[in-house]
Structures are given as structure tokens and as C-alpha cells.
Amino acid sequence: MLYNQTAAVATVLLPVKDNYSLNVVWKAPEKIKELPPQFASILAHEVRNPLTNINLSVDILEALMTDDSQKIYLDIIKRSYTRINDLISILLKKEAEDTADKRKQSVQQLLEDVLVTAGDRIILKNIEVRKSYAPADYKITMDEPKMKIALTNMIVNAVDAMASEGGMLTLVTGYEDNKFVVRIEDNGCGIKKENLKNIFQPYYTTKPNGLGVGLALSYTILKANGANITIDSTEGKGTTFILSFNNN
């Protein structure tokens, strides 16, 4: 992604299957360009206030609850609180990409951590998870917190595309053409061919209550961490996101 802060214009190259690529020029709305530089900090502060109220309320409900079988839902709320709070911390700490703390990390461990993060959504949708990892793990130099955000967005997107009954999420890693490849597969509704070119565009969404931000953010983070992304999708059958890393 190329970003011109003064003009608030982003240019993104989006590769999809069949060697299709699209140059997307996104111009920020006027209201966004007028936001003060400290807007992220202000927003984070304002979000944390009600978030703290939610957490305190959950603690009170947990103390009053006598039916242990219902506590699983309070646990989900608490984990969601922790995730939002962590995301706010990342936002405040790493707004500038060039200050990212990149270290060599295991891709396989990253996937396991992401499954834990997305675990509540997977459980609530009753999705089965299958994993087929390469015998030899692979490590890349990455900004781990941001990569977790990117892959969590992709997995949650896959989960949301599937029905509550019979949903299957499959994670596959391996080597192809001297590259290490990660496949995130679902058997959900798939993506219409005419929509493939749009899915990484900021604010593009087909979800009734979607914002169109998650996959656009994922794409930017993945590219910044050296991943190439392709998509294989068939409407009515499912979608596969294919991430490839150079074999160092």
C-alpha cells in the first residue's frame, strides 16, 4: 500500500486468482482528512471508558450467578473485552508502521494463537476446525501483534461465511514452488466472481452490518510483512485465502 498522508490517498495492488490484479485508488472522505493527528488516541480513550464499565459489570454478574452452565457466556464477554483492550493498546503503541517491532516468529504458532483468539466465534457458530501443518515449521520476520490481527480478521471472515451446521474451517501449511504457503479454507457461501476484485477495498462489504475494514486492513498488514495473497472462491462452495512467503 502506498499512502500519501497529505492528500489522504491510498493506492493498493490487489492480486486474485487467474493472475488478475487491480489498482485501487482510495480517497479518504473529507471528514476523515479533517481529523486531528491525535484522533486515534482520543478514540481509544473514549472506547476504553465504556469498555471498563462492561468489564466491571461482568465481574458483578459473575459473582451473582449461581448457574455455572451460563458462565461460559460471561467468559466470552471477558475475553472479548481483553481482545478489544489489547487492540487499543496496539493502536496506540504502533500507529507508525516504521516503528514496528519485527521479530522472527513461527507461522504455525501464529496460526494456533489466532485460533485461540477467534475461538469464541468458532464455538458460537459450531464450526469444526481441521489442521494440516507441514512437518517442518516455518519462521518469518513479522510484526506479530499486527499479523495476529490480520489472520484473525481472515478467519473470522471465513467463520461468518459459513452456516452454523456443517461449517468446516481448514488450515493448511506447506511448501509450493519454493515458497511457504498458508491456506485458510472455508465451505461457506463463497464470493461472486464480480465481487472478487472488491473484497480488499476499504469500506466494501456484502455483510448487512459490515464496515468493510477488516480484510482491507488484513491485506495491508500481510503485504507489509512480506506475504503475497491470492484467492480461490466458488459461489455456494467456499473460499480459500492463500498466503505465500518466500522460502528464506
ABEGO torsion letter per residue (X at the ends): XBBBAAAGBBBBBBBBBGGBBBBBBBBBBAAAAABBAAAAAAAAAAAAAAAAAAAAAAAAAAAABABAAAAAAAAAAAAAAAAAAAAAAAAAABABAAABBBBBBBAAAAAAAAAAAAAAAAAAAGBBBBBBBBABBBBBBBBAAAAAAAAAAAAAAAAAABBABGBBBBBBBEBBGGBBBBBBBBABAEBBAAAAAAAABBGBBABAABAGAAAAAAAAAAAAAGBBBBBBBBBGAEBBBBBBBBBX
